[in-house]
Structure formats: structure tokens, C-alpha cells
């Protein structure tokens, strides 16, 4: 009898413990629930922290996304997370400048000045995206982040920033993994609160494939990626439609971003009989592929093709890139864009140096418009920005920008892009000339997407 009574007492204590925990009566005021292999803890402050089976942790407000209060006279804070150092610095620097021009043009939102509170370096890497985004969200006043430059940095940054209730909107992330397959299916790394004004590479890959097969008449192609979500996504987006058209991918291979000797990979490509090498990667790896391809027997007549990651002022001026083809976003030709380029040149002493400045200018202005729609003023100049309303405003707006009419789908793809195919011929002296040497353009409709 004593043993049974003891067991009943232990059971009662266990039940009471669960009731206390469920009511938030523990020392830290936390409750924990488990769904499958994911565990969610709700703190006394109302924040939910979810830990996945893989050990990844995200934190978000338990109810809604919360608000940001901006006192009368205080600035509205936004942030930049771009690649501004190393070999890919031109990609990020170009976009930071566009963000700065957008801030200057707008001057204020609802009577408040605009502050670029952070200019973090994503390093075009996963680590840079994680570190930079963590620094930014530590400031509870930052409403939105313009970035990242590279999809590899965008994967962790999207998770960190959107989990904190804020928005990440990119002018140059193009990997399908961040949004969808454009057929209504969310991708693995899609997070609500992520948007982009750049194209989805499902479009660019199909455009490049159509050009190679139909315009160049080549059917035997090798692809090279560097393991980054952007390069893997774009080579994959090229390969499938190319094979559907009737072409053959003779070899699909990879290098590392820091690899300098490409000869063994290029020798394999030559042995496979490739008529064209599609390598949508970044510098410096792209430098070594173009240079060393000239040295490998069997590649003397092989055509080289890159993508927007290599459409920079530091790449197209290399002698070994002469006659290369590139795919990339269409350069705007409107008066508004010409006015923007004039402002850019006057402010920075040179014309735009990469492909995505206009996209980041548009992204920044979309943020300003969404704030205007989502914020309320108490009549004394104090603003309350409802973060869910802000996110909803971005997702539902139609913005007439430098890159065209932008309207976001359910997965954050906002662009309605045209993809240009350009060539770096012998008389091309700079990036503007190469981007202007358009051989053909493809719309989404042209590609049946």
C-alpha cells in the first residue's frame, strides 16, 4: 500500500508540474511544446523560440510580428547587407550606392528622416550573411534590410531576419531556392517576409539554354558550379530546359570558390566533348576558368558563357574573357534610368559598375512606400509601424520602378524580368559597353514560364 501511495503522489506531482509549466509558472515564465522533431519554447516576454531537429534556432514574437515605435523627430532605420569587400565587392558596392541615392531622393518618410543604420558586409558567403543579419536585428528599430548581394548569403540571412519579424528584400539574389520554382511550389529556403526585385534564375537558366540551343546551334554543353546556392541553382535551371530542347549535358561538374587550378576539371570537360562551357560563378574562380581554358587541349574552339555574377567591370576587362557570352538582367532604357545614372556618376565619379543597382534602388523605394502604408501617426509625429502590415503592404503593392512594374507573388518574387544575352567582343572596353551589346532578349512569356 505504501508503494502504491508513493506512486500516486509522484503522478500527482508530475501532473501539477505540467499544469504549472503550461500556465507559465516556471522560474523563467517559459512553456515548451514539441511537434514532431521540432521544439518551441514561449518565453514570458511572448517570444517563441523554435529549435528544429537539425539544431537550427529561430525566434519570433508569439502573437503577430510586433511594432516599431519611431518617436517624433527620430529617423526611420533601414539597413544594407551587401558584399562590399573582396572579389565580389563591385556587386555589393553598386547596390549600396543605389540605396544611398534612393535615400537622398526620398529624403524623408512621413516627416521622419531615413537613416542607413547598418552597412554590413555579407562577403558573398553563408557566414557573412549569418553574421551581418544577426548584427542588424540586434537593433530593434531597423524596419527592413536591403540585401543580400549573393544567394549564398541570402539563405541564412532570410531565416534570421524574417524570424525576427523584419523584412529582407534583395536586388540581386536570384537562386530559386529562396522563393519558388515558379510553378506554385515553395522552395526549401523560402521564408515569409523575404522579397526580391531581381529575377528568379528559373527564368535566366531557361533563357541561356534557349540561346545556346537555338541561336548558337550547340548541343553538347558542360556546366560548372562552385557549390553556392546561386551557381548550383542557375546551372540546374539551365540544364533541365536545355535537355528538354534536345541538347545534352555532357558533364555537370563543380569547383570550389577559392580554387585556382582548374586544369583537371577543364581536361575532363574537353574529354567529354563540350562545345560550350556554362559557368555562372563569381570571381576569382571565373578568372581562372577563362584563362586556363585557353591552355587545355581540346578546348580551342569551345565557347565560354557566364552569367550576371561575372558581368562586372573587373571581369569583362580581362583579355581572356574576349568573345565570352553572358546572360543577365536587361538594362533599363527609360529616361528615369538615364536620370538615375547621371546622379550615380555625379555622386561616385563613375558609371554603375555592375548589373543590379537599379534593382536595389527599386527595392529601397518599395520599402519606403510600404512604410507609408503600414505606419500610423498619433498626431504628434510619433509613428507606429506594424510589422505585419508592413510585410503585407510589400506583398500586395504594384511599384513602377526603374526595372519596370514590380508586383510580388506569394513567394516574394516581385520582378517581371527580361533576360539579355550579351557578348564581350574585341571592341568592348568596359562593363557599360558589354551590357549594351545585346544579342537577344527573352521575357518570361517567351520562355513559357
C-alpha positions in Angstrom: 0.0 0.0 0.0 2.8 2.4 0.8 4.4 1.8 -2.6 1.1 2.5 -4.4 0.5 5.6 -2.4 4.0 6.8 -3.3 3.4 6.2 -7.0 0.1 8.1 -6.8 2.0 11.0 -5.1 4.6 11.1 -7.8 2.0 11.0 -10.6 0.2 13.9 -8.9 3.4 15.9 -8.7 4.0 15.3 -12.4 0.6 16.5 -13.3 0.9 19.6 -11.2 4.3 20.3 -12.8 2.8 20.1 -16.3 -0.1 22.5 -15.3 2.4 25.0 -13.7 4.6 24.9 -16.9 1.6 25.3 -19.2 0.4 28.3 -17.2 3.9 29.9 -17.4 4.5 29.5 -13.7 8.1 28.2 -14.0 11.0 30.3 -12.9 11.7 31.8 -16.4 8.0 32.0 -17.3 8.5 29.7 -20.3 6.4 27.0 -21.8 7.7 24.3 -24.1 5.8 22.3 -26.8 7.0 19.6 -29.1 5.6 18.9 -32.6 7.3 16.0 -34.3 11.0 16.7 -34.0 10.8 20.5 -33.6 10.6 22.1 -30.1 9.0 25.5 -29.5 9.6 27.5 -26.2 7.5 30.5 -25.4 9.1 33.0 -23.0 7.4 35.3 -20.5 8.1 38.1 -22.9 5.9 36.4 -25.5 8.7 35.3 -27.9 8.6 31.9 -29.5 12.0 30.2 -30.0 11.8 27.1 -32.3 14.6 24.6 -32.4 14.5 22.2 -35.4 15.8 18.6 -35.4 18.9 19.9 -37.1 19.5 22.3 -34.2 18.7 25.5 -36.1 17.0 28.1 -33.9 14.7 30.9 -34.9 12.9 33.5 -32.6 9.8 35.5 -33.4 7.0 37.2 -31.5 4.4 34.8 -30.3 1.5 36.9 -31.5 1.8 38.8 -34.8 5.1 40.4 -35.7 5.0 43.3 -33.3 5.5 47.0 -33.9 8.4 49.5 -34.2 7.8 52.9 -32.5 9.5 55.9 -34.0 9.4 59.0 -31.8 8.8 62.4 -33.3 12.0 63.7 -35.0 13.7 60.3 -34.8 14.9 58.6 -38.0 13.3 55.6 -39.6 16.1 53.0 -39.8 16.8 50.6 -42.6 19.9 48.5 -43.2 22.1 47.3 -46.1 23.6 43.8 -46.1 25.8 43.6 -49.3 29.1 42.2 -50.5 31.4 45.2 -50.2 34.8 43.6 -49.9 36.9 41.1 -51.8 36.5 39.9 -55.3 32.7 40.4 -55.4 32.8 43.9 -53.9 31.6 45.6 -57.1 28.3 43.6 -56.8 27.6 45.0 -53.4 29.1 48.4 -53.7 27.0 49.1 -56.8 23.8 48.3 -54.8 24.8 50.3 -51.6 25.3 53.3 -53.9 21.8 52.8 -55.3 20.3 52.6 -51.7 22.1 55.8 -50.8 20.7 57.6 -53.9 17.2 56.3 -53.1 17.5 57.7 -49.6 18.7 61.1 -50.9 15.9 61.2 -53.5 13.2 60.4 -50.9 14.7 62.5 -48.1 12.0 61.6 -45.5 9.1 59.2 -44.9 6.0 60.6 -43.1 8.1 63.5 -41.8 10.9 61.4 -40.5 14.5 61.3 -41.9 15.8 58.0 -43.2 18.9 56.5 -41.7 21.0 53.8 -43.2 21.8 52.4 -39.8 23.9 49.5 -40.9 26.1 48.8 -44.0 27.1 45.2 -43.3 29.3 43.1 -45.5 27.8 39.8 -46.5 31.1 38.7 -48.0 29.1 36.7 -50.6 29.1 33.9 -48.1 26.8 32.0 -45.8 29.0 33.0 -42.8 28.8 36.7 -43.9 25.0 36.5 -44.3 24.6 34.9 -40.8 26.9 37.4 -39.0 25.7 40.5 -40.7 22.0 39.8 -40.3 22.5 38.9 -36.6 24.2 42.3 -36.0 21.4 44.1 -37.8 18.4 42.6 -36.0 20.1 43.3 -32.6 18.8 46.9 -33.2 15.0 46.7 -32.6 14.5 49.9 -34.6 15.6 48.5 -38.0 12.5 48.1 -40.1 13.9 46.4 -43.2 17.2 45.1 -44.8 18.2 45.7 -48.4 20.2 42.6 -49.4 21.9 40.3 -49.7 24.2 40.5 -52.8 24.6 36.8 -53.1 22.1 34.0 -52.7 24.6 32.0 -50.6 24.5 34.8 -48.0 20.7 35.2 -48.6 19.9 31.7 -47.3 20.9 32.3 -43.6 20.0 36.0 -43.7 16.5 35.3 -44.9 15.9 32.9 -42.0 17.4 35.2 -39.3 15.8 38.5 -40.5 12.3 37.2 -41.2 12.3 35.2 -38.0 12.8 38.4 -36.1 9.7 39.9 -37.7 11.7 42.1 -40.1 11.8 42.1 -43.9 14.7 41.2 -46.2 14.4 42.5 -49.8 17.2 41.7 -52.3 18.1 43.4 -55.5 20.4 40.6 -56.7 19.6 37.2 -55.1 18.4 35.1 -58.0 18.5 31.5 -56.8 15.2 29.6 -57.0 15.9 28.1 -53.6 15.0 31.4 -51.9 11.5 31.6 -53.3 9.9 29.0 -55.5 10.1 27.0 -58.7 7.7 29.5 -60.4 5.2 26.7 -60.7 3.5 27.3 -57.3 5.8 25.3 -55.1 7.7 26.9 -52.3 11.5 26.2 -52.2 13.4 24.8 -49.3 14.7 28.1 -48.1 11.6 30.3 -48.6 10.6 32.4 -45.6 7.6 34.7 -45.3 9.0 38.2 -45.2 11.6 37.6 -47.9 11.2 39.5 -51.2 13.4 40.3 -54.2 13.3 42.7 -57.1 15.8 40.6 -59.1 14.7 37.8 -61.4 14.3 34.1 -60.4 17.0 32.1 -62.1 14.4 29.6 -63.3 13.9 32.4 -66.0 17.6 33.1 -66.6 18.5 29.5 -66.9 15.8 28.9 -69.5 16.9 32.0 -71.4 20.5 30.9 -71.5 19.5 27.4 -72.6 17.3 28.7 -75.4 20.0 31.0 -76.7 22.7 28.2 -76.7 20.5 25.6 -78.4 18.5 27.8 -80.9 20.8 30.8 -81.6 24.3 29.2 -81.3 23.1 25.8 -82.6 25.2 24.0 -80.0 24.0 20.7 -78.4 26.9 19.4 -76.3 27.3 21.5 -73.1 29.3 21.3 -69.9 28.3 23.2 -66.7 30.5 24.2 -63.8 29.2 25.5 -60.5 31.1 26.3 -57.3 28.7 24.8 -54.7 27.0 28.2 -53.9 23.1 28.2 -54.0 23.3 30.8 -56.8 25.6 28.8 -59.0 24.0 25.4 -58.3 20.6 26.9 -58.8 21.5 28.5 -62.1 23.3 25.6 -63.6 20.3 23.4 -62.7 18.0 25.9 -64.2 20.0 25.8 -67.4 20.4 22.0 -67.6 16.7 21.0 -67.5 15.3 23.2 -70.3 18.4 22.6 -72.4 17.8 18.9 -72.3 14.1 19.4 -73.0 15.1 21.3 -76.1 17.1 18.3 -77.3 20.6 19.2 -76.0 22.9 17.1 -74.0 24.8 18.0 -70.8 28.0 16.1 -71.4 29.3 16.8 -67.9 28.0 18.7 -64.9 30.8 19.4 -62.5 32.0 21.7 -59.8 35.0 23.7 -58.4 35.4 25.5 -55.2 35.1 29.2 -54.8 38.7 29.5 -53.8 40.2 27.1 -56.3 42.9 28.4 -58.5 44.0 25.4 -60.6 41.1 24.5 -63.0 43.1 22.3 -65.4 42.0 18.9 -64.2 38.3 20.0 -64.4 38.8 21.6 -67.8 40.6 18.4 -69.0 37.5 16.4 -68.1 35.3 18.9 -69.9 37.5 18.6 -73.0 37.3 14.8 -72.9 33.5 14.9 -72.6 33.4 16.8 -75.9 31.8 20.0 -74.7 31.1 22.6 -77.4 30.3 25.2 -74.7 31.0 25.7 -71.0 28.3 27.4 -69.0 29.9 28.6 -65.7 27.7 31.1 -63.9 30.1 31.6 -61.0 32.0 34.5 -59.4 35.5 35.9 -59.3 38.2 34.9 -58.8 37.2 31.3 -59.8 35.8 32.7 -63.1 39.1 34.3 -63.9 41.0 31.1 -63.7 38.5 29.1 -65.8 38.6 31.6 -68.7 42.3 31.9 -68.5 43.2 28.2 -68.2 40.6 27.0 -70.8 43.0 28.6 -73.3 45.7 26.2 -72.3 43.8 22.9 -72.3 44.0 20.8 -75.5 40.6 20.1 -77.0 39.0 23.4 -75.8 40.5 25.6 -78.5 37.1 26.0 -80.2 34.9 25.6 -77.1 32.6 28.6 -76.4 32.6 30.2 -72.9 29.5 31.5 -71.3 28.9 33.1 -67.8 26.1 34.9 -66.2 25.3 38.1 -64.1 27.7 37.1 -61.4 30.6 37.8 -63.8 29.1 40.8 -65.5 31.3 43.3 -63.7 33.9 45.9 -64.5 36.6 43.8 -63.1 35.8 40.8 -65.2 34.9 41.9 -68.7 38.2 43.9 -69.0 40.3 40.7 -68.6 41.8 39.7 -72.0 40.8 36.0 -71.6 37.1 37.0 -71.5 37.0 38.3 -75.0 34.2 36.8 -77.1 32.5 35.3 -74.0 28.7 35.3 -73.8 26.8 36.3 -70.6 23.2 36.2 -69.5 21.8 38.8 -67.2 19.0 41.2 -66.4 18.0 43.7 -69.1 19.5 47.2 -68.7 16.7 49.8 -68.4 16.4 52.3 -71.3 14.0 54.8 -69.8 14.5 58.5 -69.2 14.1 57.8 -65.4 17.0 55.3 -65.6 19.2 57.8 -67.5 18.5 60.3 -64.8 19.5 57.8 -62.2 22.8 57.1 -64.0 23.5 60.8 -64.1 23.0 61.1 -60.3 25.1 58.0 -59.8 28.0 59.3 -61.9 28.0 62.7 -60.3 27.9 61.2 -56.8 30.6 58.5 -57.2 32.7 59.6 -60.2 31.9 56.7 -62.4 29.0 55.0 -64.1 27.3 51.9 -62.4 29.8 49.1 -62.1 27.5 46.0 -62.0 24.1 44.7 -63.1 21.8 45.2 -60.1 21.9 48.8 -59.0 18.5 49.7 -60.4 17.0 46.6 -58.7 18.2 47.8 -55.3 17.0 51.3 -56.0 13.6 49.9 -56.6 13.7 47.6 -53.6 14.5 50.6 -51.3 11.7 52.7 -52.7 9.3 49.8 -52.2 10.3 49.7 -48.6 9.5 53.5 -48.3 6.1 53.0 -49.9 5.2 50.1 -47.6 6.2 52.0 -44.5 3.9 54.9 -45.6 1.1 52.4 -46.0 1.7 50.4 -42.7 2.6 53.2 -40.3 0.2 55.3 -38.1 0.8 58.7 -36.7 -0.5 59.7 -33.3 -0.9 63.3 -34.3 2.2 64.4 -32.6 4.7 62.9 -35.1 5.1 59.6 -33.3 4.9 56.7 -35.7 3.9 53.1 -35.0 4.9 50.7 -37.8 3.0 47.5 -37.6 5.4 44.9 -39.0 2.8 42.5 -40.3 1.0 45.4 -42.1 4.4 46.5 -43.5 5.1 43.0 -44.8 1.6 42.8 -46.2 2.0 46.1 -48.0 5.1 45.0 -49.7 3.5 41.8 -50.8 0.4 43.5 -52.3 1.8 46.6 -53.9 2.5 47.3 -57.6 5.5 49.6 -57.9 6.5 51.3 -61.1 10.3 51.3 -60.8 13.4 51.7 -62.9 13.3 48.0 -63.7 9.6 48.0 -64.7 6.4 47.2 -63.0 7.0 45.2 -59.9 4.3 43.1 -58.2 5.2 40.3 -55.8 3.9 36.8 -56.0 3.1 34.6 -53.0 6.7 33.7 -52.6 8.4 37.1 -52.8 9.3 37.2 -56.5 8.5 40.7 -57.5 10.2 41.2 -60.8 8.8 40.8 -64.3 12.1 40.5 -65.9 13.6 40.3 -69.3 16.9 38.5 -69.6 19.6 39.8 -72.0 22.2 37.8 -73.7 25.3 39.9 -74.3 28.8 39.3 -75.7 32.1 40.8 -74.8 33.6 41.4 -78.2 37.0 42.8 -79.0 35.9 46.4 -79.2 34.2 46.4 -75.7 36.2 48.5 -73.3 34.0 48.5 -70.1 31.0 47.0 -68.4 28.6 49.5 -69.8 29.6 48.7 -73.4 29.3 44.9 -72.7 25.9 45.3 -71.1 24.8 47.4 -74.1 26.0 44.8 -76.6 22.7 42.9 -76.5 22.3 40.0 -78.9 18.8 38.9 -77.9 16.4 39.4 -75.0 13.9 36.9 -73.5 10.8 37.7 -71.5 9.1 35.2 -69.2 6.4 34.8 -71.8 9.0 34.0 -74.5 10.1 31.1 -72.3 6.7 29.8 -71.5 7.2 30.3 -67.7 
